[in-house]
Amino acid sequence: MDERVSVVIPAYDEAGAIAVTLRRVIEFLGDRAARAEIVVVDDGSGDGTAAAAEQAGVPGVRVVRLGQNAGKGAAARAGVAVTHGEVVVLTDADGEYLYNDAAPYIAAVERGADIVLASRVHPLSSWTCPECVGGYRDSRRRMGRVFNALVRAVVPSRLRDTQTGLKVIGFAVRVCGDGLR
């Protein structure tokens, strides 16, 4: 299968990083980049994030502007609502998950998975904290692990990385799911 991919990037005050993230998206998608659409959702930023995304010089980028900050969930929903791909990739604006190849994630959806979640803490994960990710430090990583443990204590789940910055969603879930489209 060679499905069209839509990438949605909710962004708030990411003017300084969005161009680099958009270039990483192209690398992440590899051969699929030519057929991909990229949607940056400016979540009411005050720093010129939308303009920076438009001026990044990356083909296939569309910017959706939310009039005021509505939160990451609202921005993600707004982005997914305007996509056309059979596979939707949701990723954080800092691009920390875009150092690998998209093929395994997309292939899992093509094989029938409804949703694929990346994980920094899965035993088979090869994710490492690259030096070039702005502001990501060991203390932030520790805080993330504590937050994940608290979430799992309140909401029983087998997910170990509840705040994963990379999700891949299949078309059927997006169309038939609970109001995603």
Buried (B, 14 or more C-beta within 10 A) or exposed (E): EEBBBBBBBBBBBBBEBBBBBBBBBBBBBEEBBEEBBBBBBBBBBEBBBBBBBBEBEBEBBBBBEBEEBBEBEBBBBBBBBBBEBBBBBBBBBBBBBBBBEBBEBBEBBBEEBBBBBBBBBBEEEEBEEEEEBEEBEEEEEEEBBEEBEEEBEEEEEEBBBBEBBBBBBBBEBBEEBEEBB
